[in-house]
Amino acid sequence: MGLSTYGSPSPGIGGRIKIDPTDFEVEEVSRYPLPDPQGRFTIVRAESRDVEQNALVQRLQRALGLPPGAIGFAGTKDRRAVTRQLLSLPVAPQRLEGLELSGVRLEGAYRAREGLALGNLYGNRFLLRVGALSGDPQNIAERARAVREELKVLGGFPNYFGPQRFGEVRPVTHLVGRALVLGSAQEAVDAYLTSGVSGPAPQGHEARAAYAEHRDPARALREFPDTFTFERSLLHKLAEGKNGAQALRALPRSLRQLFVHAYQSYLYNVALSRRIFEGLPLGEPVAGDHLVRIAPDGLDEGRPPVPVSEDNLPEARDWVRGGRARVAGPLVGTDTPLPRGRPGEIWAKVLEEEGVAREDFHLPEAPELSSKGTFRALLAPLPRRLFPGDGEPRCEVASSGEEGASLRFDLLLEKGQYATVLLREFLKSGAILPRDPPSPSSEPSSS
């Protein structure tokens, strides 16, 4: 997934996250649409446990008889977690009364004129527990404190896209996106149906492996579990004789867009890893960089990026040091200028190795999935508080002794930032830096 380096050099604490869904609680800091008694949308807060976002939306659509794309939401949440977020639905609030979905609770429904769209939130609050820690509790707390201090010196943590961007159980969305961007809808369908069968064997592993060999969609429909609704939608279209591009249209547009966005995220992660490896700063611009301007509320203003040259470098550094801008990298699309100078050389190499260019993000077979691209800050600010209580890491020893010790985190992150990425700095596994510069084709497994 492109996460090959860290921002902090300390070895970390080890351990595991999401041992149980209740170990990972996410509360959306929402932007509530204004109430309107005559509004056509119902806004509702959904609490779910261990439910994947697209599956949640699809289950609601089926229960209410809504077409794909009818339900709006502001951000994609983790699957193995307890999550709370707003949804918008084009139905009356009364339609939700008595509606029962396993693992889901709906509350606080009200009418509004406007629905929700991606990005309509301020951020997310996370209450997390890292378990299965081994060693002396005091030593674990000291190691956590050391990582925190190193990230403070860095000015934040590398703003990678986290694993859930690529699929928590089977991280293949970027592989599907790559096939789409390179112009092969059929390869995209194959990747979605068969990729990821060489690792651990989750549900459906045997069906995917079998389809990879026989390529018979009618037979695969008998082999794929009924719960694999998206895969079965593709297989139904293939069994009808549809080609790859036609079959993909059976999937929700939001999911198809996610494929392209995930590939953009992957390219960004690889380039960010290389920048860290080569020692270029994240919190201070160099000639060739771009800046995104930051509003007083701390969020990206959404204006065009500011290119940095030798001429405006002193001013650019003042902007960043004053909190008015952040160094950014492109989520490559048709309209994103690439960095110049040394940052540009890194990006050019990544794109060359992937065999992709900016113009490839115009998709003639699926123009609705084309992407102009945007920019994303390379460094995410460290939350003001990382740990509960007085803000100091306190390691708890499990009474049963079966899971070892645990450490709790209390985070408030801006929209678009990943708690799993920040936790990765504290947990760590494997080498801090790879022996060779990370590449798309060969990267160490450190996430």
Buried (B, 14 or more C-beta within 10 A) or exposed (E): BBBBBBBBEBEBBBBBBBBBBEBBBBBBBBEBBEEEEEBBBBBBBBBBBBBBBBBBBBBBBEBBEBEBEBBBBBBBBBBBBBBBBBBBBBBEBEBBEEEEBEBBEBEEBBBBEBBBEBEBBBBBBBBBBBBBBEBEBEEBBBBBBBBBEBBEEBBBBBBBBBBBBBBBBBBBBBBBBBBBBBEBBBBBBBBBBBBBBEEEEEEBBEBBBBBBEEEBBEBBBEBBEEEBBBBBBBBBBBBEEBEBBBBBBBBBEBBBBBBBBBBBBBBBBBBBBBBBBEEBBBBBBBBBBBBBBBEEEEBBEEEEBBBBEEEBBEEBBEBBEEEBBBBBBBBBBBBBBBBBBBBBBBBBBBBEEBEBEBEBBBBEBBEEBBBEBBBBBBBBBBBEEBBEEEEEBBBEEEEEEEBBBBBBBBBBBBBBBBBBBBBBBBBBEEEBBBEEBBBBEEBBEBB
